[in-house]
């Protein structure tokens, strides 16, 4: 069985107040991958590319996850949450029925490198209460193999018979997010099956996935029931994402993701009326 269904590359984009990034999921060659709505990578050591950050803006109907590899980003929102995510850390925000937040760099120089992932919510949860959590690098469980480290950011993974659970949980969708890091030459295997939507993104170096070589910047759609052997000959890194599709209509208008145009119109009215400031 061929584990790789399709291969894609992200496109240059800008968001927030002009932050330069690569849009990997939700671009012309790869639209929504239910329940994954968007995946962005931002990586630059030029402050002009990131210093303006992401000033206050609203969200409704989905979850955001920010994962940093380098640099520092501060979160503040309309329900009083605040925190700084640093290298290796994760911030998870369930926007649900409405929240306004800002993500701003807490540095004026140096490398800023990370990801933002948008994960859809089922209709029954889109208007639930907003939530937020800050998970520092040291709280992310890790499995160490021979020159390989697997960080379990979300969901669970089994290593040598031991189940390891990450701090981010969306149990209904069986959401899993792993960061597979190779220090030098090494190998790691993941057994199928996994939830139906399954993606892999190489963010550093080159990774052999079974018998196919993937290079930095490539995203692959993966067969749900395929066993994976990941191998690298040098330092490399790859994100693995998996989740159960929701199977409902996706209607997106910028930072609002609902199931119908009428619900989008209501989201706009609620935001304009100031109803995103309390839950």
Secondary structure, DSSP 4 states (H G I P E B T S, - for coil): --SEEEEEE-EEEEETTTEEEEEEESBTTB--BTTEEEEEEEEES-GGGTTT-EEEEEEBSEEEEEEEEESEEEEEETTS-EEEEETT-EEEEE-TT-EEEEEEES-SSS-EEEEEEEEE--GGGTTS--EEEEE-GGGSEEEE-SSEEEEEEESEEEETTEEEE-SB--GGGT-EEEEEEESSSEEEEEPSP--SEEEEEEEESEEEETTEEEETTEEEEE-TT--EEEEESSSEEEEEEEE----S--EEETTEEESSHHHHHHHHHHHHTTTTS--
